[in-house]
């Protein structure tokens, strides 16, 4: 049994539950339902104990609860060393600890767990709303700690006020540490659930996939350029290459996907690139995708740590992109490269692969072109002219059957980008021309105020590449042959009537809403560049601007000066506050009179009113009664009636010492 001075104050119990609630609230959607229900039941039980209706559970009940919790975790999660089960373990710790909240030590341990749970929020998201919510969590948890002192400290205004003061006082030190502390990488990595990607471009493509992406306006990429900005028709942000077709769905195929053994060059392509500088230099901020592929223009090179280049001109990351990720890119247009392109036999076979049967009409058309002895570029030109004459670009294409390519090319002739790219590559392969589908994003909205390109989910796009002897892989976009405004002006302009037509509220058609949305994205962009992406390079650049040269001596001097300035500011503020809180002049003068009376043997009692004090002086010190009455009357007029003449009279009376009043009557 805990000693009485260590027992948990009853008034602080609700604060502990409030701290647990705010820390767990964002995780409720991720946690198994049984954990949320068990946590709520544990709180109910502890409140019943607080009311005296139940007893704390015994050892047997606690052992049973632990056994059930461990079994539930084992059944809910397939692997233990991952972020989700670790957060669940902390939530279970809350639940079990609530069954034995007795002492201050138990409360301190529970609130310490709450700080850890609140910190896990930033593993999932680093956005501004999450940052504000993290501050709220810190405020409530710190208030719960302050409430452990007892009934007065547990009052909401008192606890929250003390918590806010502590956080405000800690903010300058936090900012200083943010600037000067070395930006170390994580000491360990916790795997996250990669079952569902957040960006829509996946590792395979079938008719209708990209059509669904056109219904989302979520940001995907933010791209800032160091130098010239590519024109709209060159803004192709490639991320995946589909080389395998099973008759319905295009996929990366073996030896193309780096997760299945494809070769990746980690920052080693520099020696094979021309000495002439790249045409474009830019930084990409990519939203979480839970996948390793990154997005850049063709023939990219990145010096960002952990980013590599594949043989088919893509960028990949060693680990999946679980949160916003910034990487630097340099791009060389293919026509500027002098190395002679060679297509290996294995790559040729991979990019000529087709199912054994299916889509007979397309195969027959391709056979006619091949029999005519036409080259790759002439076959491509004829196919693009066919698209331009007869096809319609639409966000609502009809469904296709088993022979999807034949039905699209010769029957419906209505489709979205994946229909055009997939049918084009199929026809070119059937004609003996190596071809592949490329997926990523095309275009983007230029944000003039911050000078960056904003690429959204509905900018997802699929196009094609064909192999031309002597020139290598060349980009061909069949969609541009049908709807050139899609490439030049974006999806919203190309399909204005169909764009976001399923939205509950057509807010995209309201200019004010679009401006507000753009302003909010600019705020997020500044937040990420200034705070989230403040890595070691940015830190060194900032310290050089502040110190001139980054050395241990200058850094220590900077930290010392900042701490000294902070202490001086705190002392100045305390002095200013003390000056502002000084009592009025009349009260200070009366206090001076009371000090003189104390030296004369008449001590004013605590809480004794001036009139009562004067009555007691008349009884105990009659020789001082008259002056005490005069000073008391003058004080009451000066303090309560704000009479300047009474204040001046009080000053005159206090100029004469009390000894003069003892010898003669006034």
Beta strands, then each sheet from edge to edge (+ up, - down):
strand 1: 204-206
strand 2: 219-225
strand 3: 236-242
strand 4: 244-245
strand 5: 249-251
strand 6: 264-265
strand 7: 280-286
strand 8: 300-301
strand 9: 307-310
strand 10: 315-317
strand 11: 325-331
strand 12: 392-393
strand 13: 414-415
strand 14: 435-442
strand 15: 445-447
strand 16: 452-456
strand 17: 460-468
strand 18: 472-476
sheet 1: 1+ 5- 4+
sheet 2: 8+ 11- 7+ 2- 16+ 15-
sheet 3: 3+ 14- 17+ 18-
sheet 4: 6+ 9- 10+
sheet 5: 12+ 13+
end
